[in-house]
């Protein structure tokens, strides 16, 4: 979320004042709720850790193998194989 007003050029008349008033009066959860939510999310974190080494190489190899199988299937369907 950003605090900037990306839509300001589109607003006319009293709309910028209304936008300011609405953003100032936006309800925010209490500090106790936010703290409890943060602790719960931290406790529920599965802890997958960092990405595996050579992830891009593994993904590339899987994509290449899948593409090869699709190409073989297409050649088989056309009757070349």
N, C-alpha and C positions, 0 to 999 in steps of 0.2 A: 504494500500500500504506500502511496505517496501522499504527502501533505499538500503538494502543489495542486493548482486548479488547471488541469489540462483543457477544460472546456470553457475557460473564460472568454476566448474570442467569439464563441457562439452565443454567449449570454448578452441580453440587451435589457434596457430599462432597469427595473429594481431586482432583476434576477441575481446579479452578483451579491447584493446585500442579503438576499434570501439564502444563497449558497453559503455565505459566511456564517449566518445565524444557524443554519441547520448543522453545519460542521462543528460549530462551537457547542451546540446543545446535544450533540450525538451522545447517546448513552454508552458508558464504558463500565464493564464489570468491575466489581470491587477488588481491592488488592488481595483480600483473603481468597477470593475465588480464583484469581489469576495465579496466585502462588500454589494453591492446591492443584489446579489444572497442570501447571508446569511440573510439579512433583509427580503427578500421576503419569503424565506423558513420559517423563524420564524413567519412571519405574516400569512402564509398559514397553520401553524401547527394546526390540528384539536383539539389538547389538550385532548386526550383521558385520560391522567393521568395514574396513576399506575394501575397495574393489580388488578382485584377484589380479595377479600379475599377468601380463600379456592378454588382457581381456579383448582388446581390439583384434589381435591376431586370432584368437579363438572365434570371435564373431565373424571375422572375415573368412575363416576356414569353413565355418558352418554355412555361410551364405554361398560360398563357392561350391561346396558339396551339394547344397540344395539346387543351385542353378544348374549344375551338371545333371542332376537327376531329372529336373524339368526338361532340359534339352534332350536327354535320352528318351523321355516319355513322348516328347513332341516328335522326335524322329521315328519312334516306334509307331506312333499314331498315323504318321504320314505314310509309312510303309517302307521307309528307307532302311530300317534295321530289321 
